[in-house]
Amino acid sequence: MSSNRSLLAIVAGVLTLVAVTVVVVLVAGDPKPQEFPRDSAEAAVQGYLGAWEDRDVPSAYAFLSERVRASTSLEDYQRAADDFLAYGMPPRGGERRLSIGDAYDEGDHVIVPVTVEELYGDGLNQTVNRSTRFVPMVRDADGWRIDEPLVWLDPMPFYGYEK
């Protein structure tokens, strides 16, 4: 009889743990989008990443600084973006989370850290790949702009991209 009680206690404990986990997930829900002041470097990075999520390459290109746009045409950027989207764009949705950190440095040149978490696998075989990218920003007449040739968050040498 004692072994039956022990087994029953273990099953009850597991069921309680599962129920608590389900409640926590349902209550927590999806994380709310980060909010930044409209004229901040962080908001510009968020807008740029939003354009990439929407696959709106011209809008993403507009977030690049005048210096970067002067060396790379929209057509070259579009070609690099098309290649990236075909072969390298991280998955959408729950498999990837982005977190934008506070800009550091002062003045018209700042660095905005962006942490990317990507989930691979399923069930108990999930792996989390976490990396932080540092996005250089410059303030120009129209606000904050990304001052590095990026395709999504990856630096790409698309200056003079092959046609």
N, CA, C and O atoms as a DFTB+ gen file, in Angstrom:
652 C
 N C O
     1  1       0.812      -1.199       0.000
     2  2       0.000       0.000       0.000
     3  2       0.851       1.256       0.000
     4  3       0.486       2.265      -0.604
     5  1       1.981       1.192       0.676
     6  2       2.868       2.336       0.775
     7  2       3.406       2.746      -0.593
     8  3       3.523       3.939      -0.873
     9  1       3.738       1.771      -1.458
    10  2       4.260       2.107      -2.789
    11  2       3.176       2.749      -3.647
    12  3       3.476       3.615      -4.469
    13  1       1.913       2.338      -3.467
    14  2       0.821       2.972      -4.215
    15  2       0.644       4.431      -3.800
    16  3       0.386       5.295      -4.637
    17  1       0.785       4.696      -2.502
    18  2       0.661       6.076      -2.018
    19  2       1.811       6.928      -2.560
    20  3       1.609       8.079      -2.948
    21  1       2.994       6.368      -2.582
    22  2       4.149       7.108      -3.102
    23  2       3.948       7.425      -4.579
    24  3       4.191       8.551      -5.011
    25  1       3.510       6.448      -5.347
    26  2       3.264       6.655      -6.768
    27  2       2.170       7.699      -6.970
    28  3       2.294       8.564      -7.838
    29  1       1.107       7.627      -6.183
    30  2       0.024       8.597      -6.260
    31  2       0.523      10.002      -5.911
    32  3       0.117      10.974      -6.548
    33  1       1.392      10.119      -4.913
    34  2       1.944      11.415      -4.522
    35  2       2.815      11.985      -5.643
    36  3       2.766      13.186      -5.911
    37  1       3.603      11.144      -6.292
    38  2       4.455      11.596      -7.407
    39  2       3.597      12.078      -8.568
    40  3       3.858      13.142      -9.129
    41  1       2.572      11.304      -8.937
    42  2       1.682      11.691     -10.034
    43  2       0.969      12.992      -9.693
    44  3       0.861      13.868     -10.551
    45  1       0.485      13.141      -8.479
    46  2      -0.197      14.366      -8.061
    47  2       0.762      15.556      -8.116
    48  3       0.377      16.648      -8.533
    49  1       2.009      15.342      -7.696
    50  2       3.012      16.409      -7.748
    51  2       3.304      16.837      -9.176
    52  3       3.405      18.032      -9.451
    53  1       3.442      15.881     -10.090
    54  2       3.711      16.196     -11.500
    55  2       2.529      16.943     -12.102
    56  3       2.724      17.936     -12.802
    57  1       1.307      16.484     -11.844
    58  2       0.130      17.159     -12.368
    59  2       0.005      18.586     -11.826
    60  3      -0.377      19.496     -12.560
    61  1       0.320      18.778     -10.563
    62  2       0.289      20.118      -9.973
    63  2       1.322      21.018     -10.636
    64  3       1.040      22.177     -10.941
    65  1       2.509      20.486     -10.857
    66  2       3.571      21.254     -11.521
    67  2       3.162      21.649     -12.942
    68  3       3.396      22.784     -13.358
    69  1       2.562      20.734     -13.678
    70  2       2.095      21.029     -15.035
    71  2       1.008      22.100     -14.994
    72  3       1.026      23.022     -15.809
    73  1       0.075      21.997     -14.072
    74  2      -1.013      22.976     -13.973
    75  2      -0.465      24.364     -13.637
    76  3      -0.901      25.356     -14.221
    77  1       0.479      24.444     -12.710
    78  2       1.072      25.729     -12.344
    79  2       1.817      26.326     -13.539
    80  3       1.726      27.529     -13.782
    81  1       2.550      25.501     -14.283
    82  2       3.277      25.972     -15.467
    83  2       2.323      26.537     -16.507
    84  3       2.586      27.597     -17.075
    85  1       1.225      25.847     -16.762
    86  2       0.243      26.317     -17.741
    87  2      -0.342      27.654     -17.298
    88  3      -0.492      28.555     -18.123
    89  1      -0.670      27.802     -16.040
    90  2      -1.236      29.049     -15.527
    91  2      -0.229      30.187     -15.680
    92  3      -0.594      31.283     -16.106
    93  1       1.034      29.936     -15.337
    94  2       2.064      30.974     -15.460
    95  2       2.216      31.413     -16.909
    96  3       2.307      32.610     -17.181
    97  1       2.245      30.475     -17.838
    98  2       2.385      30.814     -19.260
    99  2       1.190      31.615     -19.739
   100  3       1.356      32.595     -20.466
   101  1      -0.011      31.217     -19.347
   102  2      -1.213      31.931     -19.784
   103  2      -1.291      33.333     -19.196
   104  3      -1.705      34.270     -19.878
   105  1      -0.899      33.480     -17.942
   106  2      -0.954      34.783     -17.292
   107  2       0.131      35.699     -17.847
   108  3      -0.118      36.880     -18.090
   109  1       1.325      35.165     -18.047
   110  2       2.439      35.985     -18.536
   111  2       2.191      36.422     -19.975
   112  3       2.419      37.585     -20.309
   113  1       1.734      35.524     -20.827
   114  2       1.467      35.849     -22.224
   115  2       2.715      36.283     -22.963
   116  3       3.833      36.078     -22.492
   117  1       2.516      36.883     -24.119
   118  2       3.631      37.395     -24.899
   119  2       4.170      38.657     -24.243
   120  3       3.412      39.437     -23.667
   121  1       5.485      38.856     -24.332
   122  2       6.029      40.085     -23.761
   123  2       5.539      41.297     -24.554
   124  3       5.369      41.237     -25.772
   125  1       5.317      42.387     -23.838
   126  2       4.874      43.612     -24.493
   127  2       6.053      44.235     -25.240
   128  3       7.200      44.124     -24.807
   129  1       5.764      44.889     -26.359
   130  2       6.850      45.552     -27.085
   131  2       7.501      46.629     -26.220
   132  3       6.838      47.285     -25.417
   133  1       8.795      46.795     -26.397
   134  2       9.491      47.831     -25.663
   135  2       9.022      49.197     -26.160
   136  3       8.667      49.358     -27.328
   137  1       9.026      50.168     -25.263
   138  2       8.622      51.519     -25.626
   139  2       9.788      52.467     -25.377
   140  3      10.429      52.433     -24.327
   141  1      10.046      53.317     -26.378
   142  2      11.129      54.284     -26.290
   143  2      10.598      55.645     -26.716
   144  3       9.622      55.718     -27.462
   145  1      11.225      56.726     -26.254
   146  2      10.840      58.053     -26.751
   147  2      11.006      58.109     -28.270
   148  3      11.959      57.551     -28.814
   149  1      10.095      58.769     -28.939
   150  2      10.069      58.797     -30.410
   151  2      11.373      59.266     -31.040
   152  3      11.772      58.765     -32.092
   153  1      12.033      60.215     -30.409
   154  2      13.233      60.800     -31.004
   155  2      14.524      60.150     -30.499
   156  3      15.600      60.734     -30.629
   157  1      14.425      58.953     -29.925
   158  2      15.611      58.292     -29.366
   159  2      16.273      57.375     -30.393
   160  3      15.648      56.938     -31.359
   161  1      17.543      57.098     -30.160
   162  2      18.285      56.155     -31.013
   163  2      17.665      54.761     -30.922
   164  3      17.607      54.038     -31.916
   165  1      17.204      54.389     -29.734
   166  2      16.582      53.077     -29.549
   167  2      15.316      52.949     -30.385
   168  3      15.061      51.892     -30.963
   169  1      14.514      54.021     -30.458
   170  2      13.296      53.991     -31.272
   171  2      13.639      53.855     -32.748
   172  3      12.912      53.195     -33.490
   173  1      14.734      54.469     -33.187
   174  2      15.148      54.342     -34.588
   175  2      15.549      52.899     -34.888
   176  3      15.203      52.370     -35.944
   177  1      16.272      52.261     -33.975
   178  2      16.640      50.848     -34.163
   179  2      15.378      49.992     -34.198
   180  3      15.267      49.079     -35.016
   181  1      14.437      50.283     -33.319
   182  2      13.178      49.534     -33.293
   183  2      12.411      49.707     -34.609
   184  3      11.840      48.744     -35.120
   185  1      12.395      50.914     -35.153
   186  2      11.735      51.158     -36.443
   187  2      12.411      50.407     -37.571
   188  3      11.747      49.833     -38.434
   189  1      13.726      50.415     -37.562
   190  2      14.506      49.690     -38.572
   191  2      14.196      48.190     -38.515
   192  3      13.946      47.564     -39.544
   193  1      14.215      47.626     -37.316
   194  2      13.926      46.194     -37.165
   195  2      12.477      45.880     -37.533
   196  3      12.190      44.811     -38.070
   197  1      11.568      46.806     -37.247
   198  2      10.172      46.631     -37.651
   199  2      10.031      46.592     -39.167
   200  3       9.247      45.809     -39.704
   201  1      10.791      47.439     -39.855
   202  2      10.773      47.421     -41.321
   203  2      11.267      46.070     -41.833
   204  3      10.708      45.530     -42.788
   205  1      12.303      45.521     -41.210
   206  2      12.795      44.198     -41.617
   207  2      11.765      43.114     -41.337
   208  3      11.592      42.203     -42.148
   209  1      11.077      43.198     -40.199
   210  2      10.031      42.213     -39.897
   211  2       8.949      42.235     -40.967
   212  3       8.401      41.194     -41.331
   213  1       8.644      43.436     -41.471
   214  2       7.630      43.588     -42.516
   215  2       8.195      43.330     -43.906
   216  3       7.470      43.390     -44.899
   217  1       9.491      43.043     -43.974
   218  2      10.192      42.824     -45.258
   219  2      10.091      44.068     -46.146
   220  3      10.015      43.963     -47.370
   221  1      10.091      45.245     -45.514
   222  2      10.004      46.525     -46.210
   223  2      11.414      47.103     -46.334
   224  3      11.828      47.935     -45.528
   225  1      12.132      46.656     -47.339
   226  2      13.538      47.014     -47.511
   227  2      13.733      48.518     -47.734
   228  3      14.645      49.085     -47.133
   229  1      12.928      49.200     -48.565
   230  2      13.128      50.647     -48.717
   231  2      12.991      51.413     -47.393
   232  3      13.731      52.367     -47.153
   233  1      12.060      51.004     -46.546
   234  2      11.916      51.672     -45.246
   235  2      13.126      51.390     -44.357
   236  3      13.591      52.282     -43.648
   237  1      13.637      50.164     -44.387
   238  2      14.838      49.838     -43.618
   239  2      16.014      50.673     -44.111
   240  3      16.787      51.195     -43.308
   241  1      16.150      50.800     -45.413
   242  2      17.221      51.585     -46.031
   243  2      17.168      53.040     -45.563
   244  3      18.210      53.666     -45.368
   245  1      15.980      53.571     -45.384
   246  2      15.818      54.963     -44.950
   247  2      16.361      55.190     -43.544
   248  3      16.648      56.331     -43.184
   249  1      16.509      54.148     -42.743
   250  2      17.061      54.269     -41.394
   251  2      18.587      54.311     -41.399
   252  3      19.190      54.521     -40.347
   253  1      19.226      54.119     -42.548
   254  2      20.678      54.178     -42.643
   255  2      21.125      55.630     -42.753
   256  3      20.394      56.473     -43.272
   257  1      22.324      55.917     -42.264
   258  2      22.834      57.291     -42.265
   259  2      23.110      57.779     -43.682
   260  3      23.212      56.993     -44.623
   261  1      23.227      59.088     -43.805
   262  2      23.546      59.684     -45.104
   263  2      24.871      59.134     -45.634
   264  3      25.005      58.892     -46.834
   265  1      25.848      58.935     -44.751
   266  2      27.156      58.417     -45.155
   267  2      27.024      57.033     -45.772
   268  3      27.635      56.752     -46.803
   269  1      26.229      56.163     -45.148
   270  2      26.049      54.801     -45.660
   271  2      25.256      54.838     -46.963
   272  3      25.613      54.154     -47.923
   273  1      24.192      55.623     -47.007
   274  2      23.377      55.704     -48.227
   275  2      24.152      56.316     -49.388
   276  3      23.884      55.993     -50.545
   277  1      25.117      57.204     -49.094
   278  2      25.925      57.802     -50.162
   279  2      26.832      56.765     -50.819
   280  3      27.188      56.908     -51.988
   281  1      27.206      55.727     -50.082
   282  2      28.085      54.693     -50.644
   283  2      27.346      53.488     -51.183
   284  3      27.937      52.659     -51.874
   285  1      26.048      53.373     -50.876
   286  2      25.281      52.199     -51.279
   287  2      23.918      52.646     -51.781
   288  3      23.146      53.259     -51.044
   289  1      23.632      52.343     -53.018
   290  2      22.335      52.728     -53.581
   291  2      21.232      51.825     -53.015
   292  3      21.500      50.741     -52.497
   293  1      20.012      52.292     -53.126
   294  2      18.861      51.483     -52.711
   295  2      18.822      50.186     -53.519
   296  3      18.472      49.137     -52.979
   297  1      19.175      50.242     -54.800
   298  2      19.161      49.043     -55.641
   299  2      20.165      48.005     -55.138
   300  3      19.854      46.816     -55.068
   301  1      21.382      48.466     -54.786
   302  2      22.388      47.542     -54.248
   303  2      21.933      46.972     -52.900
   304  3      22.111      45.787     -52.617
   305  1      21.348      47.838     -52.085
   306  2      20.853      47.393     -50.783
   307  2      19.735      46.366     -50.968
   308  3      19.687      45.360     -50.259
   309  1      18.845      46.619     -51.913
   310  2      17.747      45.688     -52.184
   311  2      18.288      44.328     -52.608
   312  3      17.782      43.295     -52.170
   313  1      19.320      44.319     -53.463
   314  2      19.910      43.042     -53.898
   315  2      20.520      42.285     -52.719
   316  3      20.325      41.078     -52.576
   317  1      21.257      43.005     -51.879
   318  2      21.851      42.369     -50.695
   319  2      20.754      41.852     -49.770
   320  3      20.870      40.759     -49.214
   321  1      19.688      42.636     -49.605
   322  2      18.566      42.224     -48.755
   323  2      17.861      41.000     -49.324
   324  3      17.499      40.089     -48.579
   325  1      17.665      40.975     -50.636
   326  2      17.015      39.816     -51.261
   327  2      17.823      38.549     -51.021
   328  3      17.258      37.500     -50.716
   329  1      19.151      38.641     -51.157
   330  2      20.013      37.483     -50.876
   331  2      19.888      37.060     -49.421
   332  3      19.768      35.874     -49.116
   333  1      19.919      38.037     -48.528
   334  2      19.825      37.747     -47.103
   335  2      18.484      37.105     -46.759
   336  3      18.430      36.126     -46.015
   337  1      17.404      37.661     -47.303
   338  2      16.077      37.107     -47.031
   339  2      15.935      35.695     -47.585
   340  3      15.238      34.865     -47.000
   341  1      16.585      35.418     -48.701
   342  2      16.497      34.083     -49.294
   343  2      17.290      33.050     -48.502
   344  3      16.916      31.878     -48.459
   345  1      18.388      33.481     -47.872
   346  2      19.281      32.494     -47.256
   347  2      19.546      32.688     -45.779
   348  3      19.936      31.736     -45.103
   349  1      19.348      33.891     -45.252
   350  2      19.836      34.082     -43.902
   351  2      18.921      34.731     -42.903
   352  3      19.306      34.878     -41.743
   353  1      17.717      35.133     -43.294
   354  2      16.847      35.824     -42.349
   355  2      16.420      34.882     -41.247
   356  3      15.885      33.806     -41.513
   357  1      16.659      35.291     -39.985
   358  2      16.212      34.455     -38.865
   359  2      14.701      34.270     -38.893
   360  3      13.988      35.076     -39.492
   361  1      14.210      33.221     -38.254
   362  2      12.772      32.941     -38.285
   363  2      11.965      34.029     -37.597
   364  3      12.478      34.761     -36.750
   365  1      10.707      34.123     -37.969
   366  2       9.782      35.057     -37.337
   367  2       9.150      34.400     -36.121
   368  3       9.283      33.198     -35.894
   369  1       8.464      35.222     -35.355
   370  2       7.596      34.706     -34.307
   371  2       8.321      34.271     -33.050
   372  3       9.359      34.827     -32.693
   373  1       7.760      33.264     -32.379
   374  2       8.240      32.827     -31.082
   375  2       9.633      32.240     -31.078
   376  3      10.223      32.071     -30.011
   377  1      10.177      31.922     -32.247
   378  2      11.507      31.332     -32.293
   379  2      12.599      32.379     -32.104
   380  3      13.763      32.025     -31.915
   381  1      12.243      33.664     -32.151
   382  2      13.251      34.710     -32.043
   383  2      12.713      35.858     -31.197
   384  3      11.566      36.279     -31.351
   385  1      13.552      36.350     -30.312
   386  2      13.212      37.528     -29.515
   387  2      14.338      38.537     -29.631
   388  3      15.518      38.184     -29.633
   389  1      13.950      39.796     -29.728
   390  2      14.916      40.885     -29.790
   391  2      14.710      41.785     -28.584
   392  3      13.577      42.077     -28.201
   393  1      15.791      42.214     -28.002
   394  2      15.715      43.137     -26.876
   395  2      16.688      44.279     -27.145
   396  3      17.885      44.058     -27.333
   397  1      16.169      45.485     -27.161
   398  2      16.984      46.660     -27.435
   399  2      17.397      47.278     -26.107
   400  3      16.555      47.626     -25.280
   401  1      18.702      47.410     -25.916
   402  2      19.222      47.991     -24.687
   403  2      19.313      49.501     -24.781
   404  3      19.048      50.089     -25.829
   405  1      19.690      50.120     -23.679
   406  2      19.840      51.568     -23.638
   407  2      21.098      51.983     -24.390
   408  3      22.142      51.340     -24.282
   409  1      20.982      53.066     -25.152
   410  2      22.123      53.601     -25.892
   411  2      23.173      54.077     -24.896
   412  3      22.856      54.593     -23.825
   413  1      24.427      53.890     -25.280
   414  2      25.472      54.453     -24.445
   415  2      26.432      55.266     -25.283
   416  3      26.541      55.087     -26.496
   417  1      27.114      56.152     -24.616
   418  2      27.931      57.235     -25.137
   419  2      27.037      58.454     -25.184
   420  3      25.830      58.358     -24.966
   421  1      27.614      59.572     -25.460
   422  2      26.852      60.822     -25.437
   423  2      27.013      61.559     -26.753
   424  3      27.856      61.216     -27.582
   425  1      26.201      62.559     -26.921
   426  2      26.326      63.412     -28.096
   427  2      25.601      62.845     -29.296
   428  3      24.557      62.205     -29.172
   429  1      26.179      63.095     -30.467
   430  2      25.535      62.725     -31.715
   431  2      25.945      61.360     -32.235
   432  3      25.515      60.967     -33.319
   433  1      26.768      60.623     -31.491
   434  2      27.190      59.271     -31.862
   435  2      26.982      58.362     -30.655
   436  3      27.578      58.578     -29.600
   437  1      26.138      57.348     -30.812
   438  2      25.878      56.410     -29.719
   439  2      25.924      54.984     -30.257
   440  3      25.913      54.754     -31.466
   441  1      25.975      54.054     -29.344
   442  2      25.912      52.625     -29.665
   443  2      24.669      52.063     -28.989
   444  3      24.447      52.292     -27.800
   445  1      23.861      51.330     -29.742
   446  2      22.655      50.705     -29.188
   447  2      22.849      49.194     -29.214
   448  3      22.976      48.609     -30.290
   449  1      22.875      48.546     -28.036
   450  2      22.994      47.079     -28.023
   451  2      21.642      46.422     -28.317
   452  3      20.606      46.841     -27.803
   453  1      21.680      45.398     -29.144
   454  2      20.480      44.624     -29.460
   455  2      20.808      43.161     -29.179
   456  3      21.710      42.592     -29.794
   457  1      20.074      42.557     -28.250
   458  2      20.283      41.150     -27.922
   459  2      19.264      40.318     -28.686
   460  3      18.063      40.584     -28.649
   461  1      19.772      39.308     -29.376
   462  2      18.948      38.412     -30.182
   463  2      18.973      37.045     -29.519
   464  3      20.042      36.493     -29.261
   465  1      17.794      36.502     -29.243
   466  2      17.660      35.136     -28.734
   467  2      16.885      34.328     -29.754
   468  3      15.771      34.691     -30.133
   469  1      17.480      33.231     -30.198
   470  2      16.821      32.362     -31.174
   471  2      16.694      30.968     -30.565
   472  3      17.651      30.424     -30.015
   473  1      15.492      30.403     -30.676
   474  2      15.221      29.068     -30.150
   475  2      15.292      28.056     -31.283
   476  3      14.736      28.273     -32.359
   477  1      15.968      26.969     -31.035
   478  2      16.062      25.875     -32.000
   479  2      15.617      24.589     -31.321
   480  3      15.839      24.404     -30.125
   481  1      14.996      23.709     -32.078
   482  2      14.547      22.431     -31.537
   483  2      13.156      22.540     -30.968
   484  3      12.478      23.555     -31.131
   485  1      12.728      21.465     -30.284
   486  2      11.409      21.468     -29.680
   487  2      11.424      20.626     -28.419
   488  3      12.320      19.811     -28.200
   489  1      10.411      20.843     -27.600
   490  2      10.283      20.086     -26.365
   491  2      11.500      20.248     -25.465
   492  3      11.969      21.361     -25.226
   493  1      12.000      19.128     -24.972
   494  2      13.152      19.166     -24.083
   495  2      14.464      19.341     -24.843
   496  3      15.514      19.518     -24.226
   497  1      14.418      19.295     -26.158
   498  2      15.622      19.448     -26.970
   499  2      15.797      20.866     -27.497
   500  3      16.433      21.059     -28.533
   501  1      15.251      21.853     -26.811
   502  2      15.402      23.234     -27.264
   503  2      16.760      23.784     -26.862
   504  3      17.278      23.504     -25.781
   505  1      17.315      24.572     -27.764
   506  2      18.573      25.259     -27.522
   507  2      18.338      26.740     -27.767
   508  3      17.658      27.124     -28.719
   509  1      18.906      27.565     -26.902
   510  2      18.791      29.013     -27.069
   511  2      20.153      29.542     -27.490
   512  3      21.162      29.318     -26.822
   513  1      20.156      30.246     -28.609
   514  2      21.365      30.918     -29.072
   515  2      21.171      32.400     -28.784
   516  3      20.236      33.014     -29.298
   517  1      22.040      32.975     -27.974
   518  2      21.904      34.378     -27.582
   519  2      23.160      35.123     -28.017
   520  3      24.281      34.685     -27.761
   521  1      22.951      36.249     -28.673
   522  2      24.084      37.086     -29.065
   523  2      23.658      38.543     -28.995
   524  3      22.481      38.876     -29.138
   525  1      24.639      39.397     -28.771
   526  2      24.370      40.831     -28.722
   527  2      25.125      41.501     -29.860
   528  3      26.317      41.274     -30.066
   529  1      24.396      42.330     -30.586
   530  2      24.992      43.127     -31.662
   531  2      25.001      44.573     -31.188
   532  3      24.107      44.997     -30.455
   533  1      25.988      45.311     -31.597
   534  2      26.130      46.704     -31.193
   535  2      25.969      47.581     -32.426
   536  3      26.794      47.546     -33.339
   537  1      24.902      48.364     -32.442
   538  2      24.523      49.146     -33.616
   539  2      24.985      50.594     -33.427
   540  3      24.488      51.289     -32.542
   541  1      25.942      51.056     -34.260
   542  2      26.385      52.448     -34.163
   543  2      25.339      53.378     -34.783
   544  3      24.809      53.117     -35.863
   545  1      25.065      54.450     -34.081
   546  2      24.044      55.404     -34.515
   547  2      24.646      56.801     -34.577
   548  3      25.555      57.136     -33.817
   549  1      24.128      57.599     -35.485
   550  2      24.537      58.992     -35.610
   551  2      23.271      59.840     -35.745
   552  3      22.299      59.435     -36.382
   553  1      23.306      61.024     -35.131
   554  2      22.159      61.923     -35.246
   555  2      22.417      62.866     -36.419
   556  3      23.440      63.548     -36.475
   557  1      21.458      62.889     -37.360
   558  2      21.563      63.839     -38.466
   559  2      20.342      64.750     -38.436
   560  3      19.578      64.738     -37.470
   561  1      20.160      65.524     -39.469
   562  2      19.065      66.501     -39.497
   563  2      17.687      65.865     -39.344
   564  3      16.765      66.503     -38.834
   565  1      17.536      64.607     -39.783
   566  2      16.237      63.936     -39.720
   567  2      16.077      63.041     -38.500
   568  3      15.056      62.363     -38.376
   569  1      17.047      63.015     -37.599
   570  2      16.961      62.176     -36.405
   571  2      18.079      61.150     -36.386
   572  3      19.103      61.319     -37.047
   573  1      17.876      60.095     -35.629
   574  2      18.901      59.061     -35.464
   575  2      18.907      58.114     -36.653
   576  3      17.853      57.705     -37.140
   577  1      20.107      57.771     -37.114
   578  2      20.291      56.858     -38.242
   579  2      21.377      55.850     -37.904
   580  3      22.281      56.135     -37.118
   581  1      21.280      54.675     -38.500
   582  2      22.272      53.607     -38.316
   583  2      23.481      53.957     -39.174
   584  3      23.356      54.188     -40.377
   585  1      24.644      53.994     -38.547
   586  2      25.845      54.460     -39.225
   587  2      26.794      53.313     -39.587
   588  3      28.013      53.427     -39.457
   589  1      26.209      52.222     -40.037
   590  2      26.986      51.066     -40.494
   591  2      26.159      50.364     -41.560
   592  3      24.938      50.276     -41.428
   593  1      26.798      49.861     -42.615
   594  2      26.021      49.136     -43.625
   595  2      25.546      47.798     -43.068
   596  3      26.307      46.832     -43.004
   597  1      24.292      47.756     -42.672
   598  2      23.704      46.538     -42.103
   599  2      22.628      45.997     -43.026
   600  3      21.899      46.750     -43.671
   601  1      22.546      44.690     -43.073
   602  2      21.395      44.009     -43.643
   603  2      20.838      43.209     -42.469
   604  3      21.486      42.294     -41.962
   605  1      19.642      43.566     -42.052
   606  2      19.061      43.161     -40.778
   607  2      20.018      43.641     -39.707
   608  3      20.231      44.849     -39.608
   609  1      20.607      42.778     -38.900
   610  2      21.592      43.212     -37.909
   611  2      23.001      42.760     -38.267
   612  3      23.922      42.883     -37.460
   613  1      23.163      42.243     -39.466
   614  2      24.468      41.732     -39.869
   615  2      25.213      42.750     -40.715
   616  3      24.689      43.239     -41.716
   617  1      26.449      43.071     -40.306
   618  2      27.251      43.949     -41.160
   619  2      27.534      43.234     -42.473
   620  3      27.944      42.073     -42.487
   621  1      27.316      43.924     -43.547
   622  2      27.546      43.306     -44.854
   623  2      28.379      44.238     -45.697
   624  3      28.113      45.438     -45.763
   625  1      29.371      43.695     -46.331
   626  2      30.192      44.533     -47.216
   627  2      29.504      44.700     -48.560
   628  3      30.003      44.228     -49.582
   629  1      28.347      45.379     -48.561
   630  2      27.621      45.502     -49.810
   631  2      27.954      46.795     -50.538
   632  3      27.247      47.189     -51.466
   633  1      29.028      47.456     -50.121
   634  2      29.512      48.582     -50.916
   635  2      29.923      48.017     -52.260
   636  3      30.702      47.065     -52.317
   637  1      29.418      48.582     -53.337
   638  2      29.764      48.092     -54.662
   639  2      29.269      46.674     -54.895
   640  3      29.920      45.895     -55.591
   641  1      28.126      46.333     -54.319
   642  2      27.555      44.987     -54.433
   643  2      27.494      44.568     -55.890
   644  3      27.073      45.345     -56.747
   645  1      27.912      43.346     -56.173
   646  2      27.947      42.851     -57.562
   647  2      26.554      42.847     -58.160
   648  3      25.589      42.412     -57.532
   649  1      26.468      43.341     -59.388
   650  2      25.164      43.411     -60.056
   651  2      24.941      42.207     -60.912
   652  3      23.896      42.091     -61.553
